[in-house]
Structure formats: structure tokens, C-alpha cells
Amino acid sequence: MNALIASALTLSVPLVLAALGGALHRRAGVVNIGLEGHMLVGALFGAVVSGWAGSWVLGALAGMAAGALTGWLMSLLITRLSANEIIVGLGTTIVLTAVIGYVLRATLGVSGTLQVEGLQRLPRWEVPGLADVPALGALVSGKDPLFWLCLVLVPVLAWALRHTRWGVHLRATGASEASGRSLGLRTARIRDGAGAAAGALAGLGGVALSLGAVGLFNENMTAGRGYVALAAFYFGRSRPLPTSLACLLFGSFDALQIRLQTGGGVSASLVATLPYVAVVVVLTVTAVRNQRRSARRTA
């Protein structure tokens, strides 16, 4: 059981990072459908720069910067050209996936999977005094820096959204762009900044996959996690703590399906659908909850 929980915590890290980014963008008034693409480009740049520089820190920063750039550019299409956010988000993922596949084949001469020579993976940090504790040590000791970053980000973002000028401006922009402009807020710039932040966090989620989970890059390695993160911040109503708990739920199903596949006796194809079935169930529960809330308000 401890091993299953520890695996769920590890698998939740990319989801938490991407979902927190999506939650920030949503609080600014934009639904970011491009999280999958931001994660993928972050994973690629993280792996390539880590191998080139021999540093996981530089790899993580590169992945975050690449995600921030794509997030910012995507937001510009929405805020400056009034493009539809759903179409732009889906288009961003499709274009980035296609470009990355082309670069892998035409420039790097590989198909699908890129093994980066000299790649430095994320270190595993042992917590002094906890490693030998029977249950707690197995859960929190030996985790990488991005796991600890998630633990810090959740309360920090929750506090910042409520108690800082930045958070108030972000929420005001998302509540009503017209009202925000009437108060003198530069709403387009705020939304673009939130888009860059969403891309940066999703890019770090990709880094958690390429430098943390597997130590290589594959053009299909995100495997829909960006869309799972989208479901998570919808379920959590774009609030950091409920969003991260939803990610933990999805990560638990992911860990469970891996355990069932390796255990044998169950169809691997059927078991692999577990995380996505969980997403459908959560979205259904969210829709029913929102409908009941709306009915109470109008009653």
C-alpha cells in the first residue's frame, strides 16, 4: 500500500504543475486547452538542455522557459486577435506536437523516442530523520525537487490569489474584463502574464516526466496528461488546494492501473483506461454539482 501511495504522489507531480498553471489562467478568464502542448515542449527542451549542459537545473529552467513562451504566444492570439480560446488551445497542441515530431525525424534523426546523451535526471532527496520512519519515510523521502516545489506552490498560490494585489487583479480580470478595464487594469497584459505562467508551470510538468519519471523524451510521453490537468482545475474550481487534490486522485488511478498491468491477470488495454474513466466521472460529478448550485441560486 505504501508503494502504491508513493507512486501516486510521484505520478501526480506533472498533473499538479500543469493544473495549477491552468487554474491561474482560468482565474484570469482564459480556459487553457493548450496545456498538453506546453507540457510536451517543456519535456523536450528540458531533456535536450539537460544533456547539453549536464545540469538538471538548466534543463528545468529551459523547459519552464519554453513552456512560458508557448503559453504567452497562445495568449496573445486570444487577447490581441480575439481568437477563440478553445480553437487556439487545441491548435497550439496540434502544431507543437507536429513540429516536435518533424524536428525529431528531420533534424535529430530519431523516430518517437529521443535518448539524450549526458542527460542529468532530477535528483532524489532523502529527508534526514524521515527515511527510516516505516510509513512516512516511504511516502515523502526520496522525492525529487519538483515534488517539493508542488508542496510549496499550493499554499503560496492559494494565499497570493486571496491576499496580494496581483491576486486581486487577476481575479478581477477573470470575473469581468470590462469592469477590470474600467478600474484601470491592463487586463490583456494580466491575461498574457497568466498565460506565460500557465505555460511555465505546464512546461515544468513536462520536465517532471522527461527528467524525473523516465529520463528520456518521447513525442507521446504526455499521453493526455494536459487534458487530465484541465479536468482537475475544473473540478477544483481553479482553487489551488482542491485542484491539487483532484490531481492526486487522478495520479492514484494512474498508479493503480500500472500496478494492475504489472500484476497480470487483467487486460492491459482495459486497465489503461482507468485514469480516463476517472476523468469522465469527475467531470460528470462537477457538471451535476454546478447544475444543482445554479438551481439553488435561481430558486
ABEGO torsion letter per residue (X at the ends): XAAAAAAAAAAAAAAAAAAAAAAAAAAAGBBBAAAAAAAAAAAAAAAAAAAAAGBAAAAAAAAAAAAAAAAAAAAAAAAAAGBBAAAAAAAAAAAAAAAAAAAAAAAAGBBGBBBBBGBBBBBBBBBBGAAABAAAAAAABGBBAAAAAAAAAAAAAAAAAAABAAAAAAAAAAABAAAAAAAGBBAAAAAAAAAAAAAAAAAAAAAAAAAAAAGBBBAAAAGGAAAAAAAAAAAAGGBAAAAAAAAAAAAAAAAAAAAAAAAEGBBAAAAAAAAAAAAAAAAAAAAAAAAAAAAAAAX
